[in-house]
Amino acid sequence: MARNLQRKELIRVSGIRACYGSDRLMSVVHKFTSTHIPLLAYRDDGAFEGVLTVDATLQAPKHNPSALVRTFLLTPPEITNDVSPIEALRLMRDLRLYTLPIVDNKQKVIGLLRAKILLKKLLQNPHLALRLTEALPVKTVITISESESVGHAFQLFAKHKISRLICVDKNNKVKGVVTKRDIALAFLSSSSRQRFSTRSSYKNYSFDVEQIKRNKNGLAPYMTPISNVAREGMDTLSIIHSILDHKYNSMVTVDASGRPQAIYSMRTILDTALKLISRAPYLLAIISKLPNELGVMEKEIVLKSILKTASWIHKQHPVTLIHMSNNVVRSKEHRVILFEVRLTIKTDSTYYAKHKNRDFVLATKGALREIKKQIFRSGKMKRHPKSLDGY
């Protein structure tokens, strides 16, 4: 009774499903909510012991359902409240886990860090969001027939090093998705034949026999219907936000007939964002709020102009900050009559310019042109700024 009360308290405090190292795999496998979200494991005395992941259980030589949880535990990286978001995202990418525990100086779990929340905050920066939509690669969909076996799905996961398969019918139309987490349910759930030992002198019902039996199970019972498909032509940024808002970690695009065309995943979003930031850290330092009067196309032109200039500068002198602000001058009738753009770019020196124009795009380009001239006159750049005119 005391242990049950303690378990409830641990789960409440951590905010994620938990288990004990002394539990059997088959008694906790149903608690997995995703391939990329671990279970927190504790010792019987309540001390944090490690994390249990879907991959750690499936990649074991014999993922015996009756094995103890602590046999498969991983020690997570020590993440504290002061960890930088970028470093946390790097750890998540490398570990293929999108939720990690936060610990205090006594190794007590005090909270959770979630990749989707971190990425949402980063993408509030429109400059990074724009770059991400331009750079995000489109992945080919790996499909499997809904009539195939669990064992075949397991082989495809290993071959392609992926976490999900899109299930299709005989006409190649999307029917659902199966993930490593679903496969874990197939292999690790309890069975009416619980005697898995092969060590005794007489012939028992072995784990090997049980595994062969489960390999032949049909895939359909472990398939989940897809509720977040996208039609071809849906803009990339909308797809990204849909994945970050949805409980699943991927989105499939389909044609008019419902046949899969491409797949976008959390893994790809995370990896692409980190690559962009490593190549251009100034993306995180751009500060700007564009006027509401601008249309979508105008905003994209402005953002691309700023990013192109920043990239040109950054190749020779690391950019640490780009700060853009603006002032809108209106008539008595509240019509916009003039935009004033103020732009600051910091490297090892600080450059400032402002420019006015009735057209916000032209005002931005005027400020950028002045910044480039200042940098060139300082003797720090090798290329003449005129070579960057015309955008």
PyMOL commands that set and color helices and strands:
alter all, ss='L'
color gray80, all
select helices_A, chain A and resi 2-14+25-31+54-58+69-72+85-95+115-122+126-135+150-160+180-188+207-215+220-222+236-245+266-279+281-284+296-314+360-377+385-388
alter helices_A, ss='H'
color red, helices_A
select strands_A, chain A and resi 18-20+39-42+48-52+99-103+109-114+143-145+164-168+174-179+230-231+250-254+260-265+286-287+321-330+336-346+350-357
alter strands_A, ss='S'
color yellow, strands_A
deselect
rebuild
show_as cartoon
